[in-house]
Amino acid sequence: MRELIFYKSYFRDFYDELDVRAKDKVDHAFLVLETQRNVPQKFVKHITGSSGIYELRASVGSNEYRILFFFESGSLI
């Protein structure tokens, strides 16, 4: 299982403002990221032209939530 580490309170501040449905979708996307060896592109996409930056994706209705992240010890996707 991968360990998630958040920098300062930026993510928590964002997350706390989400409604319940959005929080559930973000939680599910994190669960997939933490537990699956091969994560579907529906949830994770490499940012083209970046050096190891990815976006975690969660969709709720017409809203798209994207959370930028990277792997501390190289890419595992």
C-alpha positions as CSV (number, residue, x, y, z in Angstrom):
1,M,0.0,0.0,0.0
2,R,1.3,3.5,-0.8
3,E,1.6,6.1,1.9
4,L,0.0,9.5,1.2
5,I,1.8,12.6,2.6
6,F,0.2,16.0,2.3
7,Y,2.2,19.3,2.3
8,K,1.1,21.7,4.9
9,S,-2.7,22.2,5.1
10,Y,-3.3,23.1,1.4
11,F,-5.1,19.8,0.6
12,R,-7.0,19.6,3.9
13,D,-8.3,23.2,3.4
14,F,-9.5,22.3,-0.1
15,Y,-11.0,19.0,1.0
16,D,-12.9,20.5,4.0
17,E,-14.7,22.8,1.5
18,L,-16.0,19.9,-0.6
19,D,-19.6,18.6,-0.3
20,V,-20.2,15.0,0.9
21,R,-20.5,13.5,-2.7
22,A,-17.2,15.2,-3.8
23,K,-15.4,14.0,-0.6
24,D,-16.6,10.4,-1.3
25,K,-15.3,10.5,-4.9
26,V,-11.9,12.0,-3.8
27,D,-11.7,9.3,-1.1
28,H,-12.4,6.6,-3.6
29,A,-9.8,8.0,-6.0
30,F,-7.2,8.0,-3.1
31,L,-8.1,4.4,-2.2
32,V,-7.5,3.3,-5.8
33,L,-4.2,5.1,-5.8
34,E,-3.1,3.6,-2.5
35,T,-4.1,0.1,-3.2
36,Q,-3.9,-0.7,-6.9
37,R,-0.6,-1.4,-8.7
38,N,-2.0,-0.4,-12.1
39,V,-4.2,2.6,-11.6
40,P,-6.6,3.3,-14.5
41,Q,-6.2,6.5,-16.4
42,K,-9.7,7.4,-15.3
43,F,-8.1,8.2,-11.9
44,V,-4.5,9.2,-12.7
45,K,-2.8,11.0,-15.6
46,H,0.8,12.1,-16.0
47,I,1.1,15.8,-16.7
48,T,2.7,16.0,-20.2
49,G,6.0,17.8,-20.2
50,S,6.5,17.5,-16.4
51,S,9.1,15.6,-14.6
52,G,7.0,13.1,-12.6
53,I,3.9,15.2,-11.8
54,Y,0.5,13.5,-12.0
55,E,-3.1,14.5,-11.4
56,L,-5.5,12.5,-9.4
57,R,-9.0,12.8,-10.9
58,A,-12.4,12.7,-9.3
59,S,-15.7,13.5,-11.1
60,V,-19.0,14.4,-9.5
61,G,-21.7,15.3,-12.0
62,S,-20.3,18.0,-14.3
63,N,-17.5,18.9,-11.7
64,E,-14.0,17.6,-12.2
65,Y,-11.6,17.7,-9.2
66,R,-7.9,17.4,-10.0
67,I,-5.2,17.0,-7.3
68,L,-1.6,17.3,-8.3
69,F,0.9,14.8,-6.8
70,F,4.2,13.0,-7.3
71,F,5.9,9.9,-6.1
72,E,8.7,10.3,-3.7
73,S,10.8,7.5,-5.0
74,G,10.1,7.4,-8.7
75,S,7.0,6.5,-10.7
76,L,5.1,3.4,-9.8
77,I,2.4,3.8,-12.4
